[in-house]
Amino acid sequence: MSNPADLKYTVEHEWLRRPGEAAGSVRVGITDYAQDALGDIVYVSLPEVGASVEAGSSCGELESTKSVSDVYAPITGEIVAVNEALDATPELVNTDPYGAGWLFEVVPADAGQIEGLLDAAGYEAQLDT
């Protein structure tokens, strides 16, 4: 499994890409490792556009053929977009986790939070523990 070097990561297996489509936003998804561990995603529940999220808090769910898993907000901010394509095709999270399978976009309350997240090497190192 590869983890793109241009992303930031969390220990909860979310990734962030700057910039998102909306001005000042970052795009969030789950890692290839996470989608593989979950198995076939059959339903995605995401936060509402306009919702405020707190770093580390649950803000959605991914339902797979194996289990239901929480999606955690990697940073504090306001949700400005969700991937509506996942309503009809939740399997995009499995087939393209770093592209078409993105989950939501958030405008950070403090952009400095992003710098505190893991780089690809740091994320991969914590997978081995």
Legacy VTK file of the C-alpha trace (Angstrom):
# vtk DataFile Version 3.0
C-alpha trace
ASCII
DATASET POLYDATA
POINTS 129 float
0.000 0.000 0.000
1.348 3.393 -0.864
0.696 6.625 0.969
1.160 9.753 -1.153
3.981 11.942 0.146
2.054 15.181 -0.457
-0.617 14.369 2.151
-0.823 14.700 5.934
-2.124 11.763 8.004
-3.686 10.950 11.366
-3.220 7.876 13.545
-6.958 7.248 12.989
-6.149 6.651 9.273
-7.513 9.864 7.762
-5.581 11.912 5.214
-5.665 15.641 4.364
-4.828 17.287 1.069
-4.310 21.017 0.658
-5.966 22.799 -0.952
-9.475 21.492 -1.326
-11.831 22.823 -3.987
-13.267 25.570 -1.757
-11.017 28.505 -0.882
-8.942 27.776 2.202
-10.289 24.252 2.634
-8.579 20.901 2.928
-9.932 17.666 1.513
-10.230 14.663 3.851
-10.467 10.942 3.182
-9.361 7.624 4.635
-6.127 5.877 3.807
-5.642 2.844 1.619
-4.722 0.922 4.766
-8.044 1.861 6.402
-10.221 1.012 3.413
-8.446 -2.353 3.081
-8.992 -3.125 6.777
-12.675 -2.166 6.565
-13.463 -4.298 3.528
-16.169 -3.430 1.024
-17.760 -0.078 1.924
-21.541 -0.227 1.427
-22.723 3.008 3.078
-21.183 6.367 3.974
-22.588 8.874 6.489
-20.913 12.286 6.356
-21.286 15.543 8.305
-23.611 18.250 6.985
-22.200 21.183 5.037
-21.988 24.085 7.497
-21.383 21.821 10.492
-18.545 22.609 12.867
-16.247 19.723 13.723
-13.666 19.333 16.479
-10.317 17.640 15.907
-10.478 14.038 17.099
-14.271 13.891 17.320
-16.436 11.517 15.341
-18.137 13.255 12.422
-19.348 10.412 10.235
-19.469 6.671 9.691
-18.343 4.147 7.128
-20.357 0.942 6.974
-18.695 -2.061 5.404
-19.589 -5.695 4.994
-17.467 -6.298 8.140
-18.398 -3.453 10.510
-19.350 0.174 11.073
-16.440 2.530 11.744
-16.365 6.147 12.831
-14.766 8.850 10.719
-12.884 11.364 12.865
-12.310 15.029 12.124
-8.556 15.419 11.691
-8.731 19.162 12.450
-11.186 21.647 13.935
-13.163 23.673 11.417
-16.286 24.059 9.296
-17.475 21.518 6.728
-17.784 23.242 3.340
-18.316 20.251 1.023
-19.112 16.548 1.117
-18.556 13.980 -1.602
-22.121 13.434 -2.771
-20.979 10.783 -5.263
-20.562 8.430 -2.301
-24.351 8.329 -1.776
-24.742 6.266 -4.949
-21.266 4.710 -5.126
-19.770 4.240 -1.638
-17.321 1.723 -3.098
-15.284 4.670 -4.445
-13.732 4.781 -0.973
-12.297 1.313 -1.713
-11.336 1.756 -5.351
-9.855 5.275 -5.180
-9.300 6.318 -1.531
-6.927 9.192 -2.437
-8.990 10.475 -5.372
-12.692 10.029 -6.168
-13.267 8.364 -2.765
-12.585 11.539 -0.717
-15.090 12.205 2.087
-15.424 15.922 2.902
-13.738 19.321 2.854
-13.186 21.467 5.916
-11.953 25.035 6.385
-9.511 24.878 9.297
-10.187 27.065 12.327
-6.391 27.047 12.827
-4.278 26.088 9.809
-1.413 25.373 12.206
-3.181 22.157 13.239
-2.335 20.667 9.848
1.392 20.976 10.487
1.033 18.854 13.625
-0.217 15.856 11.644
1.933 12.993 10.381
3.782 12.968 7.080
3.730 9.785 4.967
6.840 8.340 6.638
5.465 9.037 10.114
2.128 7.453 9.229
3.785 4.344 7.810
6.050 4.043 10.862
3.095 4.007 13.261
1.421 1.252 11.189
4.301 -1.051 12.065
3.802 -0.687 15.818
LINES 1 130
129 0 1 2 3 4 5 6 7 8 9 10 11 12 13 14 15 16 17 18 19 20 21 22 23 24 25 26 27 28 29 30 31 32 33 34 35 36 37 38 39 40 41 42 43 44 45 46 47 48 49 50 51 52 53 54 55 56 57 58 59 60 61 62 63 64 65 66 67 68 69 70 71 72 73 74 75 76 77 78 79 80 81 82 83 84 85 86 87 88 89 90 91 92 93 94 95 96 97 98 99 100 101 102 103 104 105 106 107 108 109 110 111 112 113 114 115 116 117 118 119 120 121 122 123 124 125 126 127 128
